[in-house]
Structures are given as structure tokens and as C-alpha cells.
Amino acid sequence: MIISVQSAYEWNLNQDLIFVDCRFDLQDPEKGKVSYTQEHIPGAVYMDLEKDLSGKVKETGGRHPLPDLNHFIDILKQSGINDQSIVIAYDENHAFASRFVWLLKAIGHKEAYVLDGGLSAWKEAGLSTTEEVTVSNKIMIEQSWELEQSLIATQTDVQHYISKREVVLIDSRSHDRYTGQHEPIDKKAGHIPTAINFDWTDLFENGFFKHTDKLQKHFELLNDNSQIVVYCGSGVTAAPNVIALWQAGFTNVQLYVGSFSDWITNDNNQIKTGDQP
């Protein structure tokens, strides 16, 4: 799920890899694409969080709902990605690259990785970048991608899960948003009942994912056999927690794509505040 710069570079010398630049700024949606045109890993294609990795915002579904599957597959084809491709995604903080890798896994793609440390680590290793945009000339084969529903949780699922002891809900937001002390984005504050807080930023040390043994320690309170459902505000920063859980050996993990921004659209859904789940 997570690959080092050194391994990515060595693979790129010997295998047919596709790098995907997922840089994005929620406050300045055009910044990521501009940064890509100025500098990126050679051969990399660009994926935009809101245009490519999310669908249209509606009354429900959250701020970054699932993209239309046919549109997403068309974008992959235009980028030269098929179900046999080895894909390595990167950004500046792992959130958007993790969202893309999770989406690939959610349609059944096997060989997809997050570049540990992102573009900064690539450059710090002395590896080259370019402003040249590569146009894919690969011959595409017919795909058989479809959504793996076992990786996705809906609002209805979560409504059912909160009464199940064998299901663990993980809130990936900062502690003050989890407790409801501070809510800068959503119109309601707090967390989904029974959810426990694992701030996604705690996954990293010096800009890199913690090593696998440290991630296992990080999640040691969780039962390996539990159903784990991860959410955040809109299904983006929850994705690094999903990637880290997979890296730590947990297999029964779902992403609540709509997340808290979807949960609060239903006035019948309860919200808790404070430290207790």
C-alpha cells in the first residue's frame, strides 16, 4: 500500500509504472494542477480531487462523494491506466494520493501504492522532476472494473453499525473537531455515536508514514477481527487511515465516503460531543 521513493525509482527502471500526481489545495482548487504543470515526476499524470476523484455534490453524499464510475474509468483510460498497470500516487500530505489509491482498490485494482513522503521525498532523494506533460499512447484493453461494495460504507450502513459491538467506527478528524469544540467547516459539530478518534495526522513522522510496526502499535487497541469503518469530514483525510490500517494488517476495513458531512444531512442521525464515543 505504501512504497518508498527508492523502491519506486528502482521499479520505474524495470517495470511499466504510471505515477499519478494528486496534489490539491482545498482552499485553492486550481493550485494543484498549476503546481503539476510547473513540476512533477517524469511521466506522471494529474488527478484532480474534485473533478476526477469526486462526484457532484448533492443534498446528501457529503462534500466529496464517489465519482461517477464511468467517468472515473474514462479518466483512468485517458491516463493510460488499465487493470494491469502498476500505479504510484503522490501529493504533499498523503491525503489525496490515499484517496486515489483507495478508489483504485474500490474498483478492484490490485497494484496501487502511495508514495511515502510524496514529491518532497522524491526531490530530497535527488531524483529528477519535469514540467513536460506526457500524453499516453498506450493501447487500452477492455476493462471489467466495478465497485467493491465491501470496501464502502453508506449512511444506512453506519446507522446500522452504531448499535453493533463488533463494528468499530473511526473518526479521522482532529480531536477538537471530534469533541465538537471547534468545527470550521460543517454546520454541526461533534461525532457519530460510538466513534473513536484516530487523528489521521498522527500516522506520520517527519513527513513519512510510520513504519509498519509503529502503525500496528498505533492501532493496537483495535481487534483484528472487527469490522472497521473509517470516516472524516468528507471522505478524504479518512483515506490515509484506511491505507495505514491495511498496511498494519487489518483487512476488514471500509471507508464511509460521505463521512460526517453526509451524516449531518439527516436530522434523525444523532451526534455526540465530548471525549466519549
Residue pairs with C-beta under 8 A, 6 or more apart in sequence:
1 101
1 113
1 114
1 243
1 246
1 247
2 113
2 114
2 116
2 209
2 243
2 247
3 11
3 88
3 113
3 114
3 115
3 116
4 116
4 117
5 115
5 116
5 117
5 121
5 122
5 125
5 127
6 125
8 17
8 19
8 88
8 113
8 115
8 122
9 125
9 127
11 17
11 86
11 88
12 19
15 86
16 85
16 86
17 43
17 85
17 86
17 87
17 88
18 43
18 44
18 45
18 79
18 80
18 81
18 85
18 86
18 87
18 88
19 40
19 41
19 42
19 43
19 44
19 45
19 87
19 88
19 89
19 90
19 115
20 44
20 45
20 46
20 47
20 79
20 81
20 87
20 88
20 89
20 90
20 97
20 100
21 32
21 36
21 40
21 41
21 44
21 45
21 46
21 47
21 89
21 90
21 91
21 119
22 32
22 46
22 47
22 49
22 53
22 89
22 90
22 91
22 96
22 97
22 99
22 100
23 31
23 32
23 35
23 36
23 90
23 91
23 92
23 96
23 119
24 31
24 32
24 48
24 49
24 50
24 91
24 96
25 31
25 32
26 49
29 48
29 49
29 50
32 46
32 48
32 49
32 91
32 96
33 46
33 48
36 44
36 46
37 131
37 133
38 131
39 119
39 129
39 130
39 131
40 46
40 119
40 129
40 130
40 131
41 90
41 119
41 122
41 127
41 129
41 130
42 128
42 129
42 130
42 132
42 134
43 134
44 90
44 134
45 79
45 80
45 81
45 134
45 136
47 53
47 75
47 79
47 89
47 100
49 64
49 96
49 99
49 236
50 64
52 67
52 72
52 75
53 64
53 67
53 72
53 96
53 99
53 100
53 103
54 64
54 65
54 66
54 67
55 61
55 65
55 66
55 67
55 68
56 65
57 63
57 64
57 65
58 65
59 265
60 155
60 258
60 262
60 265
60 266
61 257
61 258
61 262
62 234
62 235
62 257
62 258
62 259
62 260
62 261
62 262
63 233
63 234
63 261
64 99
64 234
64 235
64 236
64 257
65 235
65 257
65 258
65 262
66 103
66 147
66 152
66 257
67 103
69 107
69 145
69 146
69 147
72 103
72 107
73 107
73 143
73 145
76 82
77 140
77 143
78 136
79 136
80 136
80 137
80 138
80 140
81 87
82 138
82 140
82 141
82 143
83 108
83 109
83 110
83 143
83 144
83 145
84 111
84 141
85 109
85 111
86 111
86 112
86 113
87 101
87 104
87 109
87 111
87 112
87 113
88 112
88 113
88 114
88 115
89 97
89 98
89 100
89 101
89 112
89 113
89 114
89 115
90 97
90 114
90 115
90 118
90 119
90 122
91 97
91 118
91 119
92 118
92 119
92 120
93 118
94 114
94 118
94 203
94 204
94 209
94 240
94 243
95 200
95 236
95 237
95 239
95 240
96 236
97 114
97 115
97 118
98 114
98 239
98 240
98 242
98 243
99 235
99 236
99 239
100 112
101 112
101 113
101 114
101 239
101 243
102 151
102 239
102 242
102 243
102 255
104 112
105 112
105 148
105 151
106 147
106 148
106 151
106 152
106 255
107 145
107 146
107 147
107 148
108 145
108 146
108 148
109 145
114 209
114 240
114 243
115 121
115 122
116 208
116 209
117 124
117 207
117 208
118 207
119 129
120 207
121 207
121 208
122 129
123 129
150 254
151 253
151 254
151 255
152 254
152 255
152 257
153 161
153 229
153 231
153 254
153 255
153 256
153 257
154 256
154 257
154 258
155 256
155 258
155 262
155 263
155 266
155 269
157 229
157 254
157 256
158 169
158 192
158 229
158 231
158 256
158 263
159 269
161 167
161 169
161 194
161 227
161 229
162 169
162 192
162 193
162 194
164 227
166 225
166 226
166 227
167 226
167 227
167 228
167 229
168 196
168 222
168 223
168 226
168 227
168 228
168 229
169 192
169 194
169 195
169 196
169 229
169 230
169 231
169 277
170 195
170 196
170 197
170 198
170 228
170 229
170 230
170 231
170 238
170 241
171 178
171 191
171 192
171 195
171 196
171 197
171 198
171 231
171 232
171 260
172 198
172 199
172 200
172 230
172 231
172 232
172 237
172 238
172 240
172 241
173 191
173 197
173 199
173 200
173 232
173 233
173 237
173 260
174 182
174 199
174 201
175 197
175 199
176 182
177 183
177 184
177 189
177 233
178 190
178 191
178 195
178 197
178 199
179 190
179 191
179 273
179 274
179 275
180 189
180 190
180 191
180 271
180 272
180 273
180 274
181 189
182 189
183 189
183 190
185 233
185 261
186 233
186 260
186 261
186 264
187 264
188 264
188 271
189 271
189 273
190 271
190 272
190 273
191 197
191 260
191 271
191 272
191 273
191 277
192 231
192 260
192 263
192 269
192 271
192 272
193 270
193 271
193 272
193 277
194 277
195 231
195 272
195 277
196 277
198 218
198 219
198 241
200 232
200 237
200 238
200 240
200 241
202 218
203 209
203 210
203 215
203 218
203 240
203 241
203 244
204 210
205 214
209 215
209 240
209 243
209 244
209 247
210 218
210 244
212 247
212 248
215 244
215 247
215 248
216 248
216 249
218 244
218 248
219 244
219 245
219 248
219 250
222 228
222 250
224 249
224 250
225 252
226 252
227 252
227 254
228 245
228 250
228 252
228 253
228 254
229 253
229 254
229 255
229 256
230 238
230 241
230 242
230 245
230 253
230 254
230 255
230 256
231 238
231 255
231 256
231 259
231 260
231 263
232 238
232 241
232 259
232 260
233 259
233 260
233 261
234 258
234 259
234 260
234 261
235 255
235 256
235 257
235 258
235 259
238 255
238 256
238 259
239 255
242 253
242 255
245 253
246 253
256 262
263 269
263 271
264 271
